[in-house]
Amino acid sequence: MEAVAGCDTNVVTFCLTESVVCRSGKGTVFYCAQPYEPSFFQNSRDILVTRETYHLSLKKIVTSAWLEGLVYLYDLGEGGGPGGYWSETGSVLPESGA
């Protein structure tokens, strides 16, 4: 983990790099969801692992309204919904129960 430079902010940009970024202990970790990553994979194990990254208690950044909706649905079980979301569209879905 020494190879990861010191930083204030550490951004996960692909589902398979999440564990390395989180274990680094460097900076505040954000997950930048750009595409719907489960669609990259064919086998059910990889799809499941990829979907699980949306459940992580990381602050999430999404780049489209349709993706925001999908990530929001996966995230409902963690910390009361997406209170820490930033959306490029400016549309932040309400917290769960709202």
CNS distance restraints for C-alpha pairs under 8 A (distance, minus, plus):
assign (resid   1 and name CA) (resid  23 and name CA) 7.76 0.50 0.50
assign (resid   1 and name CA) (resid  24 and name CA) 5.43 0.50 0.50
assign (resid   4 and name CA) (resid  24 and name CA) 6.78 0.50 0.50
assign (resid   4 and name CA) (resid  26 and name CA) 7.58 0.50 0.50
assign (resid   5 and name CA) (resid  26 and name CA) 7.69 0.50 0.50
assign (resid   6 and name CA) (resid  26 and name CA) 5.93 0.50 0.50
assign (resid   6 and name CA) (resid  27 and name CA) 7.18 0.50 0.50
assign (resid   7 and name CA) (resid  26 and name CA) 6.07 0.50 0.50
assign (resid   7 and name CA) (resid  27 and name CA) 5.14 0.50 0.50
assign (resid   8 and name CA) (resid  26 and name CA) 7.30 0.50 0.50
assign (resid   8 and name CA) (resid  27 and name CA) 4.29 0.50 0.50
assign (resid   8 and name CA) (resid  28 and name CA) 6.16 0.50 0.50
assign (resid   9 and name CA) (resid  26 and name CA) 7.66 0.50 0.50
assign (resid   9 and name CA) (resid  27 and name CA) 4.59 0.50 0.50
assign (resid   9 and name CA) (resid  28 and name CA) 4.80 0.50 0.50
assign (resid   9 and name CA) (resid  29 and name CA) 6.09 0.50 0.50
assign (resid   9 and name CA) (resid  30 and name CA) 7.48 0.50 0.50
assign (resid  10 and name CA) (resid  21 and name CA) 7.01 0.50 0.50
assign (resid  10 and name CA) (resid  26 and name CA) 6.74 0.50 0.50
assign (resid  10 and name CA) (resid  27 and name CA) 5.38 0.50 0.50
assign (resid  10 and name CA) (resid  28 and name CA) 5.80 0.50 0.50
assign (resid  10 and name CA) (resid  29 and name CA) 4.75 0.50 0.50
assign (resid  10 and name CA) (resid  30 and name CA) 6.33 0.50 0.50
assign (resid  11 and name CA) (resid  21 and name CA) 7.57 0.50 0.50
assign (resid  11 and name CA) (resid  29 and name CA) 5.67 0.50 0.50
assign (resid  11 and name CA) (resid  30 and name CA) 4.83 0.50 0.50
assign (resid  11 and name CA) (resid  31 and name CA) 5.77 0.50 0.50
assign (resid  11 and name CA) (resid  32 and name CA) 6.60 0.50 0.50
assign (resid  12 and name CA) (resid  17 and name CA) 6.48 0.50 0.50
assign (resid  12 and name CA) (resid  18 and name CA) 5.64 0.50 0.50
assign (resid  12 and name CA) (resid  21 and name CA) 6.55 0.50 0.50
assign (resid  12 and name CA) (resid  29 and name CA) 7.23 0.50 0.50
assign (resid  12 and name CA) (resid  30 and name CA) 6.12 0.50 0.50
assign (resid  12 and name CA) (resid  31 and name CA) 4.72 0.50 0.50
assign (resid  12 and name CA) (resid  32 and name CA) 5.99 0.50 0.50
assign (resid  13 and name CA) (resid  17 and name CA) 7.42 0.50 0.50
assign (resid  13 and name CA) (resid  18 and name CA) 7.98 0.50 0.50
assign (resid  13 and name CA) (resid  31 and name CA) 6.34 0.50 0.50
assign (resid  13 and name CA) (resid  32 and name CA) 5.22 0.50 0.50
assign (resid  13 and name CA) (resid  33 and name CA) 6.64 0.50 0.50
assign (resid  13 and name CA) (resid  34 and name CA) 7.66 0.50 0.50
assign (resid  14 and name CA) (resid  18 and name CA) 6.93 0.50 0.50
assign (resid  14 and name CA) (resid  32 and name CA) 7.85 0.50 0.50
assign (resid  14 and name CA) (resid  33 and name CA) 7.59 0.50 0.50
assign (resid  14 and name CA) (resid  37 and name CA) 7.73 0.50 0.50
assign (resid  15 and name CA) (resid  37 and name CA) 7.10 0.50 0.50
assign (resid  15 and name CA) (resid  50 and name CA) 5.90 0.50 0.50
assign (resid  15 and name CA) (resid  53 and name CA) 6.27 0.50 0.50
assign (resid  16 and name CA) (resid  50 and name CA) 7.54 0.50 0.50
assign (resid  17 and name CA) (resid  21 and name CA) 6.40 0.50 0.50
assign (resid  18 and name CA) (resid  22 and name CA) 6.05 0.50 0.50
assign (resid  18 and name CA) (resid  53 and name CA) 7.54 0.50 0.50
assign (resid  19 and name CA) (resid  23 and name CA) 5.96 0.50 0.50
assign (resid  20 and name CA) (resid  24 and name CA) 6.12 0.50 0.50
assign (resid  21 and name CA) (resid  25 and name CA) 7.52 0.50 0.50
assign (resid  21 and name CA) (resid  26 and name CA) 7.71 0.50 0.50
assign (resid  21 and name CA) (resid  29 and name CA) 7.47 0.50 0.50
assign (resid  22 and name CA) (resid  26 and name CA) 7.85 0.50 0.50
assign (resid  22 and name CA) (resid  29 and name CA) 6.84 0.50 0.50
assign (resid  29 and name CA) (resid  58 and name CA) 6.39 0.50 0.50
assign (resid  29 and name CA) (resid  59 and name CA) 7.04 0.50 0.50
assign (resid  30 and name CA) (resid  58 and name CA) 5.67 0.50 0.50
assign (resid  30 and name CA) (resid  59 and name CA) 4.89 0.50 0.50
assign (resid  30 and name CA) (resid  60 and name CA) 5.59 0.50 0.50
assign (resid  30 and name CA) (resid  61 and name CA) 7.03 0.50 0.50
assign (resid  31 and name CA) (resid  58 and name CA) 6.32 0.50 0.50
assign (resid  31 and name CA) (resid  59 and name CA) 6.23 0.50 0.50
assign (resid  31 and name CA) (resid  60 and name CA) 4.72 0.50 0.50
assign (resid  31 and name CA) (resid  61 and name CA) 5.99 0.50 0.50
assign (resid  32 and name CA) (resid  60 and name CA) 5.91 0.50 0.50
assign (resid  32 and name CA) (resid  61 and name CA) 4.56 0.50 0.50
assign (resid  32 and name CA) (resid  62 and name CA) 5.94 0.50 0.50
assign (resid  32 and name CA) (resid  63 and name CA) 7.93 0.50 0.50
assign (resid  33 and name CA) (resid  37 and name CA) 7.96 0.50 0.50
assign (resid  33 and name CA) (resid  60 and name CA) 7.16 0.50 0.50
assign (resid  33 and name CA) (resid  61 and name CA) 6.04 0.50 0.50
assign (resid  33 and name CA) (resid  62 and name CA) 4.98 0.50 0.50
assign (resid  33 and name CA) (resid  63 and name CA) 6.79 0.50 0.50
assign (resid  33 and name CA) (resid  67 and name CA) 7.82 0.50 0.50
assign (resid  34 and name CA) (resid  62 and name CA) 6.10 0.50 0.50
assign (resid  34 and name CA) (resid  63 and name CA) 5.49 0.50 0.50
assign (resid  34 and name CA) (resid  64 and name CA) 7.71 0.50 0.50
assign (resid  34 and name CA) (resid  67 and name CA) 7.87 0.50 0.50
assign (resid  35 and name CA) (resid  67 and name CA) 7.20 0.50 0.50
assign (resid  36 and name CA) (resid  40 and name CA) 7.92 0.50 0.50
assign (resid  36 and name CA) (resid  67 and name CA) 6.59 0.50 0.50
assign (resid  37 and name CA) (resid  41 and name CA) 7.87 0.50 0.50
assign (resid  37 and name CA) (resid  50 and name CA) 6.61 0.50 0.50
assign (resid  37 and name CA) (resid  51 and name CA) 7.84 0.50 0.50
assign (resid  38 and name CA) (resid  46 and name CA) 7.59 0.50 0.50
assign (resid  38 and name CA) (resid  47 and name CA) 4.88 0.50 0.50
assign (resid  38 and name CA) (resid  48 and name CA) 7.63 0.50 0.50
assign (resid  38 and name CA) (resid  50 and name CA) 5.47 0.50 0.50
assign (resid  38 and name CA) (resid  51 and name CA) 6.16 0.50 0.50
assign (resid  39 and name CA) (resid  47 and name CA) 7.47 0.50 0.50
assign (resid  41 and name CA) (resid  46 and name CA) 6.21 0.50 0.50
assign (resid  41 and name CA) (resid  47 and name CA) 5.92 0.50 0.50
assign (resid  42 and name CA) (resid  46 and name CA) 7.47 0.50 0.50
assign (resid  42 and name CA) (resid  47 and name CA) 7.21 0.50 0.50
assign (resid  43 and name CA) (resid  47 and name CA) 6.43 0.50 0.50
assign (resid  44 and name CA) (resid  48 and name CA) 6.06 0.50 0.50
assign (resid  45 and name CA) (resid  49 and name CA) 6.21 0.50 0.50
assign (resid  46 and name CA) (resid  50 and name CA) 6.04 0.50 0.50
assign (resid  47 and name CA) (resid  51 and name CA) 6.16 0.50 0.50
assign (resid  48 and name CA) (resid  52 and name CA) 6.19 0.50 0.50
assign (resid  49 and name CA) (resid  53 and name CA) 6.86 0.50 0.50
assign (resid  50 and name CA) (resid  54 and name CA) 7.62 0.50 0.50
assign (resid  51 and name CA) (resid  55 and name CA) 7.51 0.50 0.50
assign (resid  51 and name CA) (resid  74 and name CA) 7.58 0.50 0.50
assign (resid  52 and name CA) (resid  56 and name CA) 7.14 0.50 0.50
assign (resid  54 and name CA) (resid  71 and name CA) 6.02 0.50 0.50
assign (resid  54 and name CA) (resid  74 and name CA) 5.87 0.50 0.50
assign (resid  54 and name CA) (resid  75 and name CA) 5.96 0.50 0.50
assign (resid  55 and name CA) (resid  74 and name CA) 5.97 0.50 0.50
assign (resid  55 and name CA) (resid  75 and name CA) 4.93 0.50 0.50
assign (resid  55 and name CA) (resid  76 and name CA) 7.96 0.50 0.50
assign (resid  55 and name CA) (resid  77 and name CA) 7.20 0.50 0.50
assign (resid  55 and name CA) (resid  78 and name CA) 6.28 0.50 0.50
assign (resid  56 and name CA) (resid  75 and name CA) 7.62 0.50 0.50
assign (resid  56 and name CA) (resid  78 and name CA) 7.18 0.50 0.50
assign (resid  57 and name CA) (resid  78 and name CA) 6.09 0.50 0.50
assign (resid  57 and name CA) (resid  79 and name CA) 7.01 0.50 0.50
assign (resid  59 and name CA) (resid  82 and name CA) 7.81 0.50 0.50
assign (resid  59 and name CA) (resid  84 and name CA) 5.22 0.50 0.50
assign (resid  59 and name CA) (resid  85 and name CA) 6.24 0.50 0.50
assign (resid  60 and name CA) (resid  82 and name CA) 7.61 0.50 0.50
assign (resid  60 and name CA) (resid  84 and name CA) 6.54 0.50 0.50
assign (resid  60 and name CA) (resid  85 and name CA) 5.11 0.50 0.50
assign (resid  60 and name CA) (resid  86 and name CA) 6.78 0.50 0.50
assign (resid  61 and name CA) (resid  85 and name CA) 5.68 0.50 0.50
assign (resid  61 and name CA) (resid  86 and name CA) 4.97 0.50 0.50
assign (resid  61 and name CA) (resid  87 and name CA) 6.01 0.50 0.50
assign (resid  62 and name CA) (resid  67 and name CA) 6.66 0.50 0.50
assign (resid  62 and name CA) (resid  68 and name CA) 5.75 0.50 0.50
assign (resid  62 and name CA) (resid  85 and name CA) 7.42 0.50 0.50
assign (resid  62 and name CA) (resid  86 and name CA) 6.45 0.50 0.50
assign (resid  62 and name CA) (resid  87 and name CA) 5.02 0.50 0.50
assign (resid  62 and name CA) (resid  88 and name CA) 6.58 0.50 0.50
assign (resid  63 and name CA) (resid  67 and name CA) 7.17 0.50 0.50
assign (resid  63 and name CA) (resid  68 and name CA) 7.49 0.50 0.50
assign (resid  63 and name CA) (resid  87 and name CA) 5.79 0.50 0.50
assign (resid  63 and name CA) (resid  88 and name CA) 4.94 0.50 0.50
assign (resid  63 and name CA) (resid  89 and name CA) 6.98 0.50 0.50
assign (resid  64 and name CA) (resid  68 and name CA) 6.11 0.50 0.50
assign (resid  64 and name CA) (resid  87 and name CA) 6.79 0.50 0.50
assign (resid  64 and name CA) (resid  88 and name CA) 6.27 0.50 0.50
assign (resid  64 and name CA) (resid  89 and name CA) 5.97 0.50 0.50
assign (resid  65 and name CA) (resid  69 and name CA) 6.37 0.50 0.50
assign (resid  65 and name CA) (resid  87 and name CA) 7.42 0.50 0.50
assign (resid  65 and name CA) (resid  89 and name CA) 6.16 0.50 0.50
assign (resid  65 and name CA) (resid  91 and name CA) 6.91 0.50 0.50
assign (resid  66 and name CA) (resid  70 and name CA) 6.62 0.50 0.50
assign (resid  67 and name CA) (resid  71 and name CA) 6.11 0.50 0.50
assign (resid  68 and name CA) (resid  72 and name CA) 5.87 0.50 0.50
assign (resid  68 and name CA) (resid  87 and name CA) 7.19 0.50 0.50
assign (resid  68 and name CA) (resid  92 and name CA) 7.82 0.50 0.50
assign (resid  68 and name CA) (resid  93 and name CA) 7.75 0.50 0.50
assign (resid  69 and name CA) (resid  73 and name CA) 6.30 0.50 0.50
assign (resid  69 and name CA) (resid  93 and name CA) 7.52 0.50 0.50
assign (resid  70 and name CA) (resid  74 and name CA) 6.54 0.50 0.50
assign (resid  71 and name CA) (resid  75 and name CA) 6.05 0.50 0.50
assign (resid  72 and name CA) (resid  76 and name CA) 6.26 0.50 0.50
assign (resid  72 and name CA) (resid  81 and name CA) 6.81 0.50 0.50
assign (resid  72 and name CA) (resid  82 and name CA) 6.29 0.50 0.50
assign (resid  72 and name CA) (resid  93 and name CA) 7.56 0.50 0.50
assign (resid  75 and name CA) (resid  81 and name CA) 5.79 0.50 0.50
assign (resid  75 and name CA) (resid  82 and name CA) 6.76 0.50 0.50
assign (resid  76 and name CA) (resid  80 and name CA) 6.17 0.50 0.50
assign (resid  76 and name CA) (resid  81 and name CA) 4.58 0.50 0.50
assign (resid  76 and name CA) (resid  82 and name CA) 7.41 0.50 0.50
assign (resid  76 and name CA) (resid  96 and name CA) 6.35 0.50 0.50
assign (resid  77 and name CA) (resid  81 and name CA) 6.89 0.50 0.50
assign (resid  80 and name CA) (resid  95 and name CA) 6.51 0.50 0.50
assign (resid  80 and name CA) (resid  96 and name CA) 5.77 0.50 0.50
assign (resid  81 and name CA) (resid  95 and name CA) 5.05 0.50 0.50
assign (resid  81 and name CA) (resid  96 and name CA) 5.17 0.50 0.50
assign (resid  82 and name CA) (resid  93 and name CA) 7.62 0.50 0.50
assign (resid  82 and name CA) (resid  94 and name CA) 7.78 0.50 0.50
assign (resid  82 and name CA) (resid  95 and name CA) 5.98 0.50 0.50
assign (resid  82 and name CA) (resid  96 and name CA) 7.91 0.50 0.50
assign (resid  83 and name CA) (resid  95 and name CA) 6.10 0.50 0.50
assign (resid  85 and name CA) (resid  92 and name CA) 6.78 0.50 0.50
assign (resid  86 and name CA) (resid  90 and name CA) 7.43 0.50 0.50
assign (resid  86 and name CA) (resid  92 and name CA) 6.91 0.50 0.50
assign (resid  87 and name CA) (resid  91 and name CA) 6.12 0.50 0.50
assign (resid  87 and name CA) (resid  92 and name CA) 6.27 0.50 0.50
assign (resid  94 and name CA) (resid  98 and name CA) 5.92 0.50 0.50
